[in-house]
Amino acid sequence: MDRRNFLKLSLSLGAMAFLDIPGSWSFSRAAAADSSITLPPLPYATDALEPYISARTLDFHYGKHHQAYIDNTRKLIAGTEFAGLSLKEIIQKTAAKSDQTAIFNNAAQSFNHDFLWKSMKPGGGGKPTGRIGQAIEKSFGSPAQFEKEFSEAALTQFGSGWAWLVQDGASLKVVKSANADTPMTRGWVPLLTLDVWEHAYYLDYQNRRGDYVRAYLDHLINWSFAESNLAG
């Protein structure tokens, strides 16, 4: 391409980037949409949670499943009113809207998985201390009672879903959600979560969901992250 044609092409592309025609999607807006939702880095190495969650599981769970939710969200919001919004904003605007189910499911799963990684840490587990420990004692009576309720929620969630520790006003409670549902759509503040979809644990535990839940509570749960999410 000669210099004259190159300049013409550059000017044409530059003009297109600033077009703002109703019903169309400019290059600049598409770029903004593409960059708004990305796969966040894991807060630790993929083998950091071993032997309780293997590097192989995290390679698939984070690298395949979480990445797919991110990719699907980006594709679904491109050229729509949701482009450029945060995951939380997308979730709030699409929740319970039958014509936006695909966007909600992928955006919520993207959020839930990022929240899951932060809900765990190497050398985690044990009894909570500090503000979160006080809140657990106040709401559940003891850490043991919290563990009992959390385990029950995780084990009785039929099929795919999540177990959560949430803040509801001045108190904490354990809830479970199916599929991609997330507590924020009900006005609750999520503090911790555990993924009980089979892809989260099957390579390591097969059908032994109880062992997976126990490993999370005893060795992985990130109480400092829960405390950082406390409101008020």
C-alpha positions, -999 to 999 in steps of 0.1 A, spaced: 0 0 0 14 34 -10 17 63 15 -14 81 0 -37 51 4 -23 44 38 -32 79 50 -67 76 35 -73 43 53 -60 57 86 -82 88 84 -112 66 76 -107 43 105 -101 73 128 -134 88 118 -153 56 122 -140 53 158 -158 85 167 -191 77 150 -221 78 174 -250 66 153 -281 52 171 -283 15 164 -247 12 155 -216 4 175 -184 24 171 -149 10 172 -141 30 203 -172 17 222 -165 -19 212 -129 -15 225 -143 -1 258 -167 -30 261 -140 -55 254 -117 -42 281 -144 -38 308 -147 -75 316 -115 -95 319 -104 -126 337 -88 -115 370 -56 -131 381 -57 -158 407 -46 -145 441 -22 -175 444 -5 -201 422 -26 -229 408 -8 -254 431 -10 -232 463 -42 -249 476 -28 -285 474 -34 -311 487 -70 -299 493 -76 -286 458 -52 -297 431 -34 -277 405 -52 -298 379 -86 -288 393 -77 -251 393 -62 -253 358 -96 -265 346 -119 -246 369 -101 -212 366 -85 -216 332 -115 -232 314 -147 -227 333 -141 -192 346 -125 -181 314 -155 -193 294 -179 -173 316 -158 -142 310 -156 -148 273 -194 -154 270 -202 -123 290 -180 -101 267 -196 -115 236 -232 -112 250 -228 -75 261 -210 -63 230 -231 -37 213 -257 -36 241 -266 -12 269 -245 -33 293 -212 -28 275 -187 -9 297 -206 -17 329 -190 -36 358 -201 -72 365 -220 -61 396 -239 -35 375 -247 -60 348 -259 -85 374 -282 -60 390 -297 -48 357 -303 -83 343 -315 -102 374 -349 -118 370 -353 -106 334 -362 -135 312 -349 -118 281 -315 -113 297 -310 -147 312 -279 -156 292 -262 -124 301 -271 -127 338 -259 -163 340 -225 -156 325 -220 -123 344 -230 -138 377 -209 -169 372 -179 -146 364 -185 -127 396 -191 -158 417 -159 -175 406 -138 -144 413 -154 -143 447 -147 -180 452 -109 -176 446 -107 -148 471 -128 -168 497 -99 -193 499 -62 -190 507 -33 -213 514 -31 -220 551 -67 -208 557 -95 -224 577 -98 -225 615 -117 -203 638 -124 -167 628 -110 -139 649 -113 -101 650 -145 -84 638 -156 -114 617 -151 -137 647 -173 -115 668 -199 -113 641 -199 -151 638 -203 -155 676 -232 -130 676 -251 -144 647 -245 -182 651 -236 -186 688 -203 -203 679 -180 -211 650 -191 -247 653 -227 -238 647 -217 -217 617 -198 -247 603 -228 -269 608 -251 -246 590 -226 -239 562 -220 -276 557 -257 -283 556 -262 -256 530 -234 -269 508 -244 -305 511 -282 -300 506 -279 -278 475 -294 -301 449 -274 -301 417 -253 -271 408 -250 -241 430 -233 -223 459 -231 -220 496 -227 -185 510 -220 -166 542 -238 -133 538 -246 -102 558 -282 -93 561 -285 -60 579 -268 -63 613 -266 -101 613 -249 -128 593 -265 -159 579 -258 -189 557 -277 -193 524 -275 -214 493 -282 -205 457 -288 -226 426 -269 -224 394 -256 -188 388 -277 -170 414 -259 -147 437 -269 -131 471 -265 -95 459 -297 -98 439 -316 -102 472 -300 -73 489 -275 -94 509 -238 -86 512 -217 -117 503 -188 -124 526 -177 -159 516 -187 -186 491 -181 -222 482 -188 -236 447 -206 -269 449 -209 -274 411 -193 -308 404 -166 -292 382 -153 -275 414 -143 -307 432 -149 -339 411 -113 -344 399 -102 -344 435 -131 -358 455 -154 -375 429 -188 -379 447 -174 -370 481 -188 -335 484 -187 -337 522 -149 -342 522 -145 -312 499 -167 -290 522 -147 -302 552 -114 -293 535 -127 -259 527 -137 -252 563 -106 -267 579 -79 -256 556 -89 -231 530 -116 -206 541 -102 -170 540 -116 -152 571 -96 -121 564 -115 -117 531 -148 -122 548 -139 -95 573 -129 -71 545 -165 -75 531 -183 -67 563 -204 -36 560 -206 -11 588 
